[in-house]
Every structure is written in structure tokens, then in C-alpha cells.
Amino acid sequence: MSPNQRAWLEAVVARISILFKVINADCDRAAWNLLDRTIAWKRVRLRLVAEAIDEGGANNRATCGAVADSQGRVQQSTEPSINTCLA
């Protein structure tokens, strides 16, 4: 593994605890956009996602949120279909 690959993976691991903090703050889903690439002429987005799983409860994922991109910029959304929260 190259030093650049190791640094990138360490940065991804650091974001995992952030996603868990968001879930702990009463969001049902948190996502972090790691990178966007074009592969075979298709846009591909790599995301790190954490979801609260409550098998017996109601679907309360209509809460809403924001998604952070790989540079940490937060994109707000009020669409229920996004279903993501990130502090």
C-alpha cells in the first residue's frame, strides 16, 4: 500500500466516527460522499453510509438533512427521498 493510499484510508476511517455521532444525534441515516469518478463513461459516486436499523419501529426516515462531500462541504436538502443527515 502506498503512503497516499494509506492516508486516504485513514481519512475514511476518521469519518466513520462522525457518521456514528450523527446517528447518535437522532438522525436515522448519515452519508459522506467520498469521491466522484467517471468509469466507462458513467458517473460513479463512492459513499460511506451509516443507517439506524429499527426492525420493529415505524419508518421515521422522513427526517431530513444534509450530505457532506469529500471536501466536507455540506449540501442541504429538504427532500424526504434524500433521507440523510450529517452534522
C-alpha positions as CSV (number, residue, x, y, z in Angstrom):
1,M,0.0,0.0,0.0
2,S,1.4,3.4,-1.0
3,P,1.6,6.3,1.5
4,N,-1.2,8.1,-0.4
5,Q,-3.5,5.1,-0.3
6,R,-2.8,4.7,3.4
7,A,-3.6,8.4,4.1
8,W,-6.8,8.2,2.1
9,L,-8.0,5.1,4.0
10,E,-7.1,6.7,7.3
11,A,-9.2,9.7,6.3
12,V,-12.2,7.4,5.5
13,V,-11.8,5.6,8.9
14,A,-11.8,9.0,10.7
15,R,-15.2,9.8,9.1
16,I,-16.8,6.7,10.5
17,S,-17.0,8.1,14.0
18,I,-18.5,11.3,12.6
19,L,-21.3,9.3,11.0
20,F,-22.0,7.4,14.3
21,K,-22.2,10.8,16.1
22,V,-24.8,11.9,13.6
23,I,-26.8,8.7,14.1
24,N,-26.5,9.3,17.9
25,A,-28.0,12.8,17.4
26,D,-31.3,11.3,16.3
27,C,-30.8,11.0,12.6
28,D,-31.7,7.7,11.0
29,R,-29.2,7.9,8.2
30,A,-25.9,9.7,7.6
31,A,-23.8,9.7,4.5
32,W,-20.5,11.1,3.4
33,N,-19.6,11.4,-0.3
34,L,-16.0,10.1,-0.5
35,L,-15.4,10.8,-4.2
36,D,-16.9,11.0,-7.7
37,R,-15.3,9.3,-10.7
38,T,-16.2,8.6,-14.3
39,I,-15.9,4.9,-15.0
40,A,-16.7,3.6,-18.5
41,W,-18.4,6.9,-19.3
42,K,-20.7,6.7,-16.2
43,R,-20.6,9.0,-13.2
44,V,-19.9,6.9,-10.1
45,R,-20.1,8.2,-6.5
46,L,-18.5,6.4,-3.6
47,R,-20.3,6.9,-0.4
48,L,-19.9,5.9,3.2
49,V,-23.3,5.4,4.8
50,A,-24.5,4.6,8.3
51,E,-28.1,3.7,9.0
52,A,-30.1,3.2,12.2
53,I,-31.9,-0.1,11.9
54,D,-35.1,-0.4,13.9
55,E,-36.8,-3.5,12.7
56,G,-39.9,-3.1,14.8
57,G,-40.5,0.7,14.6
58,A,-42.2,2.9,12.2
59,N,-40.4,4.3,9.2
60,N,-39.2,7.7,10.6
61,R,-36.7,8.3,7.8
62,A,-38.7,11.3,6.6
63,T,-36.5,13.4,8.7
64,C,-34.1,15.2,6.6
65,G,-30.8,16.6,6.2
66,A,-27.6,17.2,4.5
67,V,-24.9,15.3,2.8
68,A,-21.2,16.2,3.0
69,D,-19.0,15.8,0.0
70,S,-15.4,14.6,0.1
71,Q,-14.1,18.1,0.9
72,G,-16.5,18.4,3.8
73,R,-18.9,20.8,2.1
74,V,-22.4,20.3,3.3
75,Q,-25.3,20.2,0.8
76,Q,-28.7,20.9,2.4
77,S,-31.8,19.1,1.2
78,T,-35.4,19.1,2.3
79,E,-36.5,16.3,0.0
80,P,-37.6,13.2,2.0
81,S,-36.1,11.0,-0.6
82,I,-32.6,12.1,0.3
83,N,-33.0,10.7,3.9
84,T,-29.6,11.7,5.1
85,C,-28.3,13.8,8.0
86,L,-24.8,15.0,8.6
87,A,-23.6,17.5,11.2
